[in-house]
Amino acid sequence: MTRATAPAASASPPAPPAGRTDGRGTRRSPVRRLLARPEVGALIAAIGVYVFFFAVAPSFRSAGALSTVLYQASVMGIMTLPVALLMIGGEFDLSAGVAVTTSALTAAVLSFQFTVNVWTGVAVALVVSLAVGAFNGWLLIRTGLPSFLVTLGSFLILQGSNLAVTKIFTDNVASDSIADMDGFGQARKVFASEFTVGGVDFKITIVYWLVLAAAATWLLLRTRFGNWIFAVGGDQDSARAVGVPVDRTKVVLFMGVGAGAWFVGMHLLFSFDTVQSGEGVGNEFLYIIAAVIGGCLLTGGYGSAIGPVIGAFIFGMVNQGIVYANWNPDWFKAFLGVMLLVAALVNLWVRRTATRR
């Protein structure tokens, strides 16, 4: 006699003991995911700075003051963006400040001395700026020297050349005015025009700054080259082992700094129609500071494009807020130094909080 048996139902796997997890299903809370963003610390600092100057400087609250702050931030921010991308890629460029002056002087001296349309000078200045960036990247790769030393040498070469060449052609420390030369009016509209919103004048550089920030964000987060930047900055040996073109990535990043220097140089030239050959010294540190305030690590491999935008905005607020508060402007760099330290500590706290289990 046989006994019929019902088919066994599929048994569900036993539940793990309470309190024991293997970590695979663990998800960070929305707050921790937010804190993991590089720009969060900069945003917190920006809100604090804005509230502070809003409270202590009544004139800081006007629309005209906002226009001035945004202009200062845009000129700083256009250069800070490529500098930040280079820092994410693990390198520095200490020649970025004087490279802006080199670009402007190239366009001004060439246009005036050879009596050519200023657009010719603009084009040659672009070639020179890109060549300086490519040279920095090439020398870094060929020698294996730290970018600090390579670009420090470029800084000194450009600084000396700016002064010497300008004196040779003008017998002065400034370039000759090119305001009455062919093409000046057109170039000024492109690089240094203004537009009005609600009765307040804004510089065109603000638009360029925001567009470049959006482009840089897309580049970092949506393209293969953006992945290469993070990989090279994180560990270039591992990146090279998986097929990332490390050398080419670094050269392109240095050329990006050159392109930024060209654009800002053209803005300064067509805003004032002449250039002082000694300008730009020290600005390279301001670009790096704005990038660090924006969440970029000095060790590379970490950062964003939005963070440096906020860092540049903080720079603009501090730069103009001190003036609107009627403080001694000598305090500007002291205040900026405090902001750098505070931002670095906030960024450190944010990263530790975001990664803590």
Disulfide bonds with the S-S distance in Angstrom:
none
